[in-house]
Amino acid sequence: MGLFCLWWALLLIFHTFPHVDIVASWHFFLVDTCKTSDAAAQVCGRFPSRQTAFLDTLRTIFFRLPYVVAAVQLAMLIACYWPHGATFNALRARNLKIALASLLLGPGLIANVILKEHWGRPRPIETLNFGGTLDFVQAGSLAGKCISNCSFVSGEAASAGWLLCLVMLIPQPARTGLFLPILAISILTPLMRLSFGAHFLSDIVLGWLLAIVVFAGVYAGTEFITRAKKF
């Protein structure tokens, strides 16, 4: 409940102070000289990180990683039930179900299907502030003119937040060894989206935290159901 309230508090802050988003994206934007006749009314430039081959390759790897992990988890879950009986690992099966359910519900349904497709917020690179053609709208606003696959919230940031949650389900000593690499990927993924002009700061923060809120909710719900069955 604390994480849930924090998400809404952050949304309120970003919505009330929208200039924070513009300033954060401006740090990654390189202004160029406009070459059109109405240049005085335009902002011309680019996001240099977007044109860096290494970062683009890294982004592709990080984009696909959660789905590769999910595919492995699904295979492991099937293996838990085939064969079963004395070899059935109930704890592993439960943890895999939590991981997969939270991915489908958080980054999948809420971030990519509901928010990104219906809130209409343009990406930074699409706004007039950064050389685009659409008006900037603050986080949570429904006034944006983006048609599909919009900026609020970042689906990749949500997937990165989900990856970090998996640390809780990894047994020791692997958990200690994998924590820092997973944390680095979980932070770098949304930061690259910000530097590319693909999302605003609020998009990546709220997307990242959304996955953690959903994971915590699924985990807590599973714990509640498990304890209820014992009584």
Buried (B, 14 or more C-beta within 10 A) or exposed (E): EEBBEEBEEBBEEBBEEBEBBBEBBBEBBEEEEBEEEEEEEBBBBBBBBBEBEEBEEBBEEBBEBBEEBBEEBEEBBEBBEEEEEEEEEEEBBBBBBBBBBBBBBBBBEBBBEEBBBEBBBBBBBBBBBBBBEBEBBBBBBEEBEBEEEBBBBBBBBBBBBBBBBBBEBBEEEEBEEEEEEBEEBBBBBBBBBBBBBBBBBBBBBBBBBBBBBBBBBBBEEBEEEEEEEEE
